[in-house]
Amino acid sequence: MKKFLTVMLTLLMYSSYAQDAQVVAKVGVKVVEQAYVFAPLPYAYDALEPHIDKQTMEIHYDRHHRAYYNNFVKANFDTKGNGMTLEQIFDNMDAFPDVIRNNAGGYYNHEFFWSVMSPNGGGKPVGRLDEAITETFGSFEDFKKLFESAGVSRFGSGWAWLSVNSDGKLFISSTANQDNPLMNVVEERGKPILAVDVWEHAYYLKYQNKRGTYLSAFWNVVNWEEVARRYMEATQ
Ligand SMILES: [Fe+2]
């Protein structure tokens, strides 16, 4: 009886986190080993208007992001990654099947993306991050051009990133599909501090095929406070 109550209590606690009854039902009592949270979007769907439109945000968060999360949790349940943090999985990415690579990546990358945007975003970085950007890329304007170029030139679907490498230096990279710089399968590894999603689902409703226009507009919503926080954490 005690064991039954413990399992029920754990399930109840988990279900309040998971926000997805289907996932809980699918994996049953073993769900106690799962600790992956589908976090709420940190602002309203229309909060990034007019730069990123409400309908895009709604579909992006509630359908694409949710599907990555659900598919990751389901696929990961019977792998050795169950119970590992996403960072630990990314460190050993080459040991996992593509279904985990794609969906763990999609889940992490989108949570990351929401966090580096804000309705109060835009402007410029300040302090140590500003200095590092100028030192590495020449100026903030030069950095923006290089970052946009990484996004525009990504063939097909993927992401552009600003990250910190193992020497504490900034670098810009682009990854295909749902890969990210934390994975041990990408060419340039590091700790990401800024990302932009260049999958068509991130911009096509408002910008159609004009990915470059979407990337120019992206600067209006960048949450530089969060990027700076991530930079400080990555260079500690
Ligand atoms: Fe996306």
Residues whose N, C-alpha, C, O or C-beta is under 5 A from the ligand:
A	BS01	LIG	D197 W199 A202
